[in-house]
């Protein structure tokens, strides 16, 4: 018999904290199996990478000071949020123009192996040329490998210079996950139409002989 068997677990992983590492299994008869219900506990860091393997060491000792060492591992599952694309829906040319109100449609993809639920998204900007009319949205859930769409409404100042770059920040937060992405949008579509009958509208560089 294995008498007064005490089993301790440990892990070198920096992504977990073991909160209960010790359990006594009493006497274990030959060829018998002992089970501990809720015998151990550990918490997982919010920033654990998707697919990270957590290794555990198991050290069992008995009353005769016999020691048995074994190992096991657990694969962690986490969401991985990425921005697939964004669209300026202005009902016209697909660009933000001065003095225009438009929707910014952003598609987010969960490339991780764990679902995201109640994802709160916010669009902000410190640029004085843009006003965020509707800057908050919630995606109820994004399953692994699935997409979610958020729509924000913005308007630009009529005095916004053509070609001005507006910096927008998207923040998405769930209960234990956060994601930030920066967007740069150019205001106005700047096209050389040569209607000025000169090359002074844009910084052209001339070379060669004519």
C-alpha positions as CSV (number, residue, x, y, z in Angstrom):
1,X,0.0,0.0,0.0
2,X,1.0,3.6,-0.5
3,X,0.2,5.2,2.8
4,X,-0.5,8.9,3.5
5,X,0.1,9.9,-0.1
6,X,0.6,13.7,-0.6
7,X,0.7,15.2,-4.1
8,X,2.0,18.6,-5.0
9,X,1.8,20.3,-8.4
10,X,4.0,23.0,-9.7
11,X,4.4,24.9,-13.0
12,X,7.2,27.0,-14.6
13,X,4.7,29.0,-16.6
14,X,4.5,32.7,-16.0
15,X,1.0,32.9,-17.3
16,X,-0.6,31.0,-14.4
17,X,-0.8,31.3,-10.7
18,X,-1.4,28.1,-8.7
19,X,-3.7,28.9,-5.8
20,X,-4.1,25.4,-4.4
21,X,-1.1,23.1,-5.1
22,X,-1.4,20.4,-2.4
23,X,-3.8,17.4,-1.9
24,X,-3.6,14.4,0.4
25,X,-4.9,11.1,-1.1
26,X,-4.6,9.0,2.1
27,X,-3.8,5.3,1.5
28,X,-3.9,4.0,-2.0
29,X,-4.2,0.2,-2.4
30,X,-2.3,-1.7,-5.0
31,X,-3.8,-1.3,-8.5
32,X,-6.3,1.2,-7.1
33,X,-7.1,4.7,-8.4
34,X,-7.5,7.7,-6.1
35,X,-9.3,10.8,-7.3
36,X,-9.4,14.3,-5.8
37,X,-12.4,16.4,-6.7
38,X,-11.5,20.1,-6.8
39,X,-8.1,19.1,-5.5
40,X,-6.1,21.8,-7.2
41,X,-6.7,25.3,-8.5
42,X,-4.9,27.9,-10.6
43,X,-5.7,31.2,-12.2
44,X,-4.8,32.1,-15.8
45,X,-3.4,35.5,-16.9
46,X,-5.6,37.6,-19.2
47,X,-2.8,37.9,-21.7
48,X,-2.0,34.2,-22.1
49,X,-1.2,33.5,-25.8
50,X,-3.6,31.4,-27.8
51,X,-2.2,27.9,-28.1
52,X,0.3,28.3,-25.2
53,X,1.2,25.0,-23.6
54,X,1.2,25.0,-19.8
55,X,3.5,22.4,-18.3
56,X,2.9,21.0,-14.8
57,X,5.1,18.9,-12.6
58,X,3.5,16.4,-10.2
59,X,5.4,15.3,-7.1
60,X,3.9,12.5,-5.0
61,X,5.3,11.4,-1.7
62,X,4.1,8.8,0.9
63,X,4.7,8.1,4.6
64,X,7.9,6.1,3.7
65,X,9.4,9.1,1.9
66,X,9.0,7.5,-1.4
67,X,8.8,10.1,-4.2
68,X,7.1,9.7,-7.6
69,X,7.5,12.5,-10.2
70,X,5.3,12.8,-13.3
71,X,4.3,15.5,-15.7
72,X,1.3,16.7,-17.7
73,X,0.4,19.7,-19.9
74,X,-2.7,21.8,-20.8
75,X,-3.1,23.9,-23.9
76,X,-4.5,27.3,-23.3
77,X,-7.2,28.9,-25.5
78,X,-7.6,32.6,-26.0
79,X,-9.2,35.0,-28.5
80,X,-7.0,36.8,-31.0
81,X,-8.7,39.9,-32.4
82,X,-7.6,41.5,-35.7
83,X,-9.1,44.2,-37.9
84,X,-9.9,42.7,-41.3
85,X,-10.9,45.9,-43.1
86,X,-12.8,49.2,-42.8
87,X,-15.1,51.0,-45.2
88,X,-16.1,54.6,-45.4
89,X,-19.8,54.5,-46.3
90,X,-20.7,58.0,-47.4
91,X,-23.1,57.1,-50.1
92,X,-20.8,58.7,-52.6
93,X,-17.1,58.0,-53.4
94,X,-16.0,56.0,-50.4
95,X,-13.8,58.8,-49.0
96,X,-14.3,61.2,-46.2
97,X,-14.8,64.7,-47.7
98,X,-14.8,68.1,-45.9
99,X,-18.2,68.8,-44.3
100,X,-19.4,65.3,-44.8
101,X,-21.1,62.8,-42.5
102,X,-20.3,59.2,-43.1
103,X,-20.4,55.8,-41.4
104,X,-17.1,54.0,-40.6
105,X,-17.8,50.2,-40.9
106,X,-15.1,48.1,-39.3
107,X,-14.9,44.3,-39.6
108,X,-13.1,42.5,-36.8
109,X,-12.0,38.9,-37.0
110,X,-11.3,36.5,-34.1
111,X,-8.4,34.3,-35.2
112,X,-8.1,32.7,-31.8
113,X,-9.5,29.5,-30.4
114,X,-11.7,31.0,-27.7
115,X,-14.9,33.0,-28.2
116,X,-15.3,36.7,-27.4
117,X,-18.5,37.8,-25.7
118,X,-20.0,41.3,-25.0
119,X,-17.2,43.1,-26.9
120,X,-17.5,46.8,-26.3
121,X,-16.0,48.9,-29.0
122,X,-15.2,52.6,-29.0
123,X,-13.9,55.0,-31.7
124,X,-12.1,58.1,-30.6
125,X,-10.0,60.9,-32.1
126,X,-8.2,63.9,-30.8
127,X,-8.3,65.6,-34.3
128,X,-10.2,68.9,-34.2
129,X,-11.3,68.4,-37.8
130,X,-13.5,65.4,-37.0
131,X,-16.5,64.8,-34.7
132,X,-17.5,61.4,-33.5
133,X,-21.3,61.4,-33.7
134,X,-21.8,57.7,-32.8
135,X,-18.6,56.2,-31.2
136,X,-19.7,53.2,-29.3
137,X,-21.0,49.8,-30.3
138,X,-21.3,46.3,-28.8
139,X,-20.7,43.0,-30.6
140,X,-22.6,40.3,-28.6
141,X,-20.2,37.5,-29.6
142,X,-17.4,36.6,-32.0
143,X,-16.8,32.8,-32.2
144,X,-13.4,31.5,-33.1
145,X,-12.7,32.1,-36.8
146,X,-15.8,34.3,-37.1
147,X,-16.2,38.0,-37.9
148,X,-18.0,40.9,-36.2
149,X,-19.1,44.3,-37.6
150,X,-19.2,47.6,-35.8
151,X,-20.5,50.8,-37.4
152,X,-19.6,54.3,-36.2
153,X,-20.8,57.7,-37.5
154,X,-18.4,60.6,-37.9
155,X,-18.5,64.1,-39.6
156,X,-15.7,66.3,-40.9
157,X,-15.3,70.0,-40.5
158,X,-16.1,71.9,-43.8
159,X,-12.7,73.6,-43.4
160,X,-10.7,70.4,-43.3
161,X,-7.8,70.7,-45.7
162,X,-7.8,68.4,-48.7
163,X,-5.4,65.5,-48.0
164,X,-5.5,66.0,-44.2
165,X,-5.0,62.7,-42.4
166,X,-7.4,62.0,-39.5
167,X,-6.1,59.7,-36.8
168,X,-8.8,57.5,-35.2
169,X,-8.3,54.9,-32.4
170,X,-10.4,51.8,-32.0
171,X,-10.6,50.2,-28.6
172,X,-12.3,46.9,-28.0
173,X,-12.7,45.4,-24.6
174,X,-14.3,42.2,-23.3
175,X,-14.3,41.0,-19.7
176,X,-10.8,39.7,-19.9
177,X,-9.5,40.9,-23.3
178,X,-8.5,44.2,-24.8
179,X,-7.6,45.3,-28.3
180,X,-6.4,48.6,-29.8
181,X,-6.0,49.6,-33.4
182,X,-5.2,52.9,-35.0
183,X,-6.8,54.1,-38.3
184,X,-5.5,56.8,-40.6
185,X,-8.1,58.3,-43.0
186,X,-7.3,60.9,-45.6
187,X,-9.9,63.6,-46.1
188,X,-10.8,64.4,-49.6
189,X,-9.8,62.7,-52.9
190,X,-7.0,64.7,-54.4
191,X,-6.6,64.1,-58.2
192,X,-4.5,66.0,-60.7
193,X,-6.8,66.9,-63.6
194,X,-4.4,69.4,-65.2
195,X,-7.2,72.0,-65.3
196,X,-4.8,74.7,-64.0
197,X,-2.9,74.6,-67.3
198,X,0.3,74.5,-65.2
199,X,2.3,72.1,-62.9
200,X,1.9,74.3,-59.8
201,X,-1.0,72.5,-58.2
202,X,1.2,69.6,-57.1
203,X,4.9,69.3,-56.3
204,X,5.9,67.8,-59.7
205,X,9.5,67.1,-60.4
206,X,10.8,67.8,-63.9
207,X,13.7,66.0,-65.5
208,X,15.2,65.5,-68.9
209,X,15.4,67.7,-72.0
210,X,12.5,68.8,-74.3
